[in-house]
Amino acid sequence: MRAGLLAGLVVWLAALAGPGARAQEAAYLQIEARPDIAQARAAAARHAATLDNVVGYALGTGWYAIAVGPFADRAAAAQMGRSLRSAGMVPSDAFVVPAGRTAARFWPDAAAPDPT
């Protein structure tokens, strides 16, 4: 799982190249990344069984991110990340990503409006 999350981080960093995010921009806590949609859907369903507000996004690079959120800003997402990590509910390498940088949503329903 750590390798998948690390690979997801690399993918997100590549996708985030460009101007910095605004200080008050909504954010997500990315908890996992998978290289195919079937694995990503299974991971999203597994996380959604124990966490609220699980979302999944295609990163446009062949990888799929599973995240929790959105949160009002990076600080709120980071605080939730600390809480969830200390409770053992998310991996220790979960990280915050700006909501404005997410791609096409696949979880929970691609047809539903994005909550951000």
Contacts in CASP RR format, 6 or more apart in sequence:
PFRMAT RR
TARGET T0000
AUTHOR 0000-0000-0000
METHOD contacts of the structure
MODEL  1
MRAGLLAGLVVWLAALAGPGARAQEAAYLQIEARPDIAQARAAAARHAAT
LDNVVGYALGTGWYAIAVGPFADRAAAAQMGRSLRSAGMVPSDAFVVPAG
RTAARFWPDAAAPDPT
1 32 0 8 1.000
1 91 0 8 1.000
2 91 0 8 1.000
2 93 0 8 1.000
4 32 0 8 1.000
4 33 0 8 1.000
4 34 0 8 1.000
4 35 0 8 1.000
5 30 0 8 1.000
5 31 0 8 1.000
5 32 0 8 1.000
5 33 0 8 1.000
5 91 0 8 1.000
5 93 0 8 1.000
5 94 0 8 1.000
6 93 0 8 1.000
7 33 0 8 1.000
7 35 0 8 1.000
7 63 0 8 1.000
8 30 0 8 1.000
8 33 0 8 1.000
8 59 0 8 1.000
8 63 0 8 1.000
8 65 0 8 1.000
9 30 0 8 1.000
9 33 0 8 1.000
9 93 0 8 1.000
9 95 0 8 1.000
11 33 0 8 1.000
11 59 0 8 1.000
11 61 0 8 1.000
11 62 0 8 1.000
11 63 0 8 1.000
11 65 0 8 1.000
12 30 0 8 1.000
12 33 0 8 1.000
12 59 0 8 1.000
12 65 0 8 1.000
12 95 0 8 1.000
12 97 0 8 1.000
12 101 0 8 1.000
14 61 0 8 1.000
15 59 0 8 1.000
15 60 0 8 1.000
15 61 0 8 1.000
15 101 0 8 1.000
15 103 0 8 1.000
16 97 0 8 1.000
16 98 0 8 1.000
16 101 0 8 1.000
21 27 0 8 1.000
21 74 0 8 1.000
21 98 0 8 1.000
21 100 0 8 1.000
21 101 0 8 1.000
23 73 0 8 1.000
23 74 0 8 1.000
24 72 0 8 1.000
24 73 0 8 1.000
25 73 0 8 1.000
25 74 0 8 1.000
25 98 0 8 1.000
25 99 0 8 1.000
25 100 0 8 1.000
26 70 0 8 1.000
26 71 0 8 1.000
26 72 0 8 1.000
26 73 0 8 1.000
26 98 0 8 1.000
26 99 0 8 1.000
26 100 0 8 1.000
26 116 0 8 1.000
27 69 0 8 1.000
27 70 0 8 1.000
27 71 0 8 1.000
27 73 0 8 1.000
27 74 0 8 1.000
27 76 0 8 1.000
27 77 0 8 1.000
27 96 0 8 1.000
27 97 0 8 1.000
27 98 0 8 1.000
27 99 0 8 1.000
28 55 0 8 1.000
28 67 0 8 1.000
28 68 0 8 1.000
28 69 0 8 1.000
28 70 0 8 1.000
28 71 0 8 1.000
28 77 0 8 1.000
28 96 0 8 1.000
28 97 0 8 1.000
28 98 0 8 1.000
28 99 0 8 1.000
28 102 0 8 1.000
29 67 0 8 1.000
29 68 0 8 1.000
29 69 0 8 1.000
29 71 0 8 1.000
29 77 0 8 1.000
29 78 0 8 1.000
29 80 0 8 1.000
29 81 0 8 1.000
29 84 0 8 1.000
29 90 0 8 1.000
29 94 0 8 1.000
29 95 0 8 1.000
29 96 0 8 1.000
29 97 0 8 1.000
30 65 0 8 1.000
30 66 0 8 1.000
30 67 0 8 1.000
30 94 0 8 1.000
30 95 0 8 1.000
30 96 0 8 1.000
30 97 0 8 1.000
31 47 0 8 1.000
31 66 0 8 1.000
31 67 0 8 1.000
31 68 0 8 1.000
31 84 0 8 1.000
31 90 0 8 1.000
31 91 0 8 1.000
31 94 0 8 1.000
32 43 0 8 1.000
32 47 0 8 1.000
32 65 0 8 1.000
32 66 0 8 1.000
32 91 0 8 1.000
33 40 0 8 1.000
33 59 0 8 1.000
33 63 0 8 1.000
33 64 0 8 1.000
33 65 0 8 1.000
33 66 0 8 1.000
34 40 0 8 1.000
34 43 0 8 1.000
34 63 0 8 1.000
34 64 0 8 1.000
34 66 0 8 1.000
35 62 0 8 1.000
35 63 0 8 1.000
35 64 0 8 1.000
36 62 0 8 1.000
36 64 0 8 1.000
37 58 0 8 1.000
37 64 0 8 1.000
37 106 0 8 1.000
39 64 0 8 1.000
40 56 0 8 1.000
40 64 0 8 1.000
40 65 0 8 1.000
40 66 0 8 1.000
40 106 0 8 1.000
40 107 0 8 1.000
41 106 0 8 1.000
41 107 0 8 1.000
43 66 0 8 1.000
44 54 0 8 1.000
44 55 0 8 1.000
44 56 0 8 1.000
44 66 0 8 1.000
44 106 0 8 1.000
44 107 0 8 1.000
44 108 0 8 1.000
45 107 0 8 1.000
47 54 0 8 1.000
47 66 0 8 1.000
47 68 0 8 1.000
48 54 0 8 1.000
48 107 0 8 1.000
48 108 0 8 1.000
50 89 0 8 1.000
51 68 0 8 1.000
51 84 0 8 1.000
51 89 0 8 1.000
51 90 0 8 1.000
52 68 0 8 1.000
53 68 0 8 1.000
53 69 0 8 1.000
53 70 0 8 1.000
53 115 0 8 1.000
54 66 0 8 1.000
54 67 0 8 1.000
54 68 0 8 1.000
54 107 0 8 1.000
54 108 0 8 1.000
55 66 0 8 1.000
55 67 0 8 1.000
55 68 0 8 1.000
55 69 0 8 1.000
55 70 0 8 1.000
55 102 0 8 1.000
55 105 0 8 1.000
55 107 0 8 1.000
55 108 0 8 1.000
55 115 0 8 1.000
56 64 0 8 1.000
56 65 0 8 1.000
56 66 0 8 1.000
56 67 0 8 1.000
56 105 0 8 1.000
56 106 0 8 1.000
56 107 0 8 1.000
57 64 0 8 1.000
57 65 0 8 1.000
57 67 0 8 1.000
57 102 0 8 1.000
57 103 0 8 1.000
57 104 0 8 1.000
57 105 0 8 1.000
57 106 0 8 1.000
58 64 0 8 1.000
58 103 0 8 1.000
58 104 0 8 1.000
58 105 0 8 1.000
58 106 0 8 1.000
59 65 0 8 1.000
59 103 0 8 1.000
60 103 0 8 1.000
60 104 0 8 1.000
64 106 0 8 1.000
65 97 0 8 1.000
65 102 0 8 1.000
66 107 0 8 1.000
67 97 0 8 1.000
67 102 0 8 1.000
68 80 0 8 1.000
68 84 0 8 1.000
68 90 0 8 1.000
69 77 0 8 1.000
69 80 0 8 1.000
69 115 0 8 1.000
70 77 0 8 1.000
70 99 0 8 1.000
70 115 0 8 1.000
70 116 0 8 1.000
71 77 0 8 1.000
71 80 0 8 1.000
74 96 0 8 1.000
74 98 0 8 1.000
77 96 0 8 1.000
78 96 0 8 1.000
81 90 0 8 1.000
81 94 0 8 1.000
81 96 0 8 1.000
84 90 0 8 1.000
84 94 0 8 1.000
85 91 0 8 1.000
85 92 0 8 1.000
85 94 0 8 1.000
99 116 0 8 1.000
100 116 0 8 1.000
102 114 0 8 1.000
102 116 0 8 1.000
104 110 0 8 1.000
105 112 0 8 1.000
105 114 0 8 1.000
END
